[in-house]
Amino acid sequence: MAENKENKKDGGFNFPPVSGGKTMKPLKFNGYWLYILLAAFIIGYQFLDTQSNPVRTTWQEAKTKMLEKGDVDEISVIKNKGQANIYLKADRIENYSQLKAKGFKRSSKGPHFFFTTPPVESFSDELKNIQESIPEAADTKVDYTDEYDGWGNIVSFLFPIALLVFIWMFFFRRMTKGAGGPGGVFNVGKSQAKLFDKDTHIKITFKDVAGLAEAKQEVEEIVSFLKSPDKYTKLGGKIPKGALLVGPPGTGKTLMAKAMAGEANVPFFSMSGSDFVEMFVGVGASRVRDLFKQAKEKAPCIIFIDEIDAIGRARGKNPNMGSNDERENTLNQLLTEMDGFETNSGVIILAATNRADILDSALLRAGRFDRQIYVDLPELKDREEIFKVHLKPLKLAEDVDIPFLAKQTPGFSGADIANVANEAALIAARKDKNEVEKQDFLDAIDRIVGGLENRSKVIKVGEKKAIAYHEAGHATVSWLLEHAHPLLKVTIVPRGKALGAAWYLPQERQITTKEQLLDQMCSVLGGRAAEELTFGQISTGAQNDLEKATKQAYAMVSIFGMSEKIGNLSYYDSTGQSDFSFTKPYSEKTAELIDSEVKALVENSYSRAKELLKTHQEQHKQVAELLLEREVIFSDDLERILGKRPWKEEEETEPQEAEENQTEQPEEQ
Ligand code: ATP
């Protein structure tokens, strides 16, 4: 034993491990080996065939050195190849050194030489003459044939075909694999759903889904339907067939479904709407059939279809114009399976989309997706909860205040918040910190809202001045308006595509009044007004502001019915069914009126902004100069220059109703 240990210490001689220490895997036989063997055979055949190759010579040489000496036993002319083979008499073979060198012996049968013949007619005449005139050549047998090289011909005929078949199979396999089917072309119509059941461990539970109390409750209820159906059916009720999770991107719809798969003790089929789509006709419908067949076998179970709008879009009214037959067939099959002749009790369908407005109404009716669960952008309280989930794995400094962070992120989705947490950790790591601090979170929020800081951008002095006065214009006007969003900070450090920005903290309103919209529009136009008043000229820097103001004005006039001349009319179609790009729902006259009302709204707001800046010209200048000096100024600085704002923030009531939440971007130049 001791000897053994000693050996190991010394590193005594060992065989080196095969292939870098990895053990060799036994070779497996698969289809590719066939192709390799075929190729090896073809190549080998070419080499093996050289065994008794005759020596090349010329007709002239054959004539003078062989035929006329009486050495030739037979000349075999292969007409179709234009070649003649020479068979020597056995006792003459050894007279030829070339043959000896090639290993020919007395017993070698031949052909021993070959040459390319002149045209067969002249050659046979010449040969005849020689045989008649020279006695030694008289007994040489002459034979004329056509020769077909059996194997060689077959191989040269089959090889291109085999190659084509190989290439075709190779691409076909890859295509069908790419379509998700490991089973090749014959499985293309099979459902591509992933099955999660008791044996597949999904770690996500409802605890990982923060906020979304109502949505969570509904989904939890579906799980409980499946676990104890009697509780619901004993009073005569029916278990719902499906639920549709609807909401903006990143609000946690897929996460909720994953949690459901993790919690429900029933099989869970998960797939995406686009998994039904394939280049082959009829595959989508066949996949739907197969999915339901599998699900019925495993009932009670849940089917989850993510991004259902890929197949569930409203069917076209005119079958010849722009309709997509394959998608419609798939949808029809889905409709039939969900509420058709066949019963599929115990199969609950959960789907997610952020475009419920474009879904076919037949899909949404009761009996199919009985329930629509709205997963909205999170409110303040929900954001706090989401922050708590995503901050758990981070090492936080003491100054990190979750309610404060939630307040700083209105309009952020769950995915955005997850991104803020991750980005803050990365920023802190870049600065070699041991903990993630509050400032890292604020930097992360700025980065997500405004893009990456770009301090190296070359900006001329004159341009910088224009940017500062423009941003100071936004800040001053919004400070002086009651309903403009509260200002956080103003910066002239370029970020993303913007050269400067005024950052606001949008109020989370459920409804917005006309006055609030007008004040917002006025502050948006404050930048351009400041440029005109200060420099007497305007620039392209206000393009983004003008676009925003115009869109808002059009919405006020044609959607919210906020123009007196147009009246209480809304030309918006929330069903998404009508196509207004071809026909407008109003006359030419109304269109002109809408345009003039929009123009008037924007003009009035612009004049208001100019008025405000004129009356506070000195303060505006101070704000701009401070901005030029410091590059970033905060609301405290504005309060110092412009005085405290006299308006108070409205108090919130509990509980809140979750409704339209408006996301605001910083006013960019
Ligand atoms: P899309 O409609 O674009 O598919 P989605 O609504 O399905 O978006 P998810 O994929 O579920 O969004 O969410 C993306 C990520 O955002 C999640 O992986 C999670 O990290 C985070 N997230 C979203 N909502 C929540 C939430 N309520 N609680 C915790 N994390 C959340």
Residues whose N, C-alpha, C, O or C-beta is under 5 A from the ligand:
A	BS01	ATP	D208 V209 A210 G247 P248 P249 G250 T251 G252 K253 T254 L255 M256 N354 I386 V389 G414 A415 A418
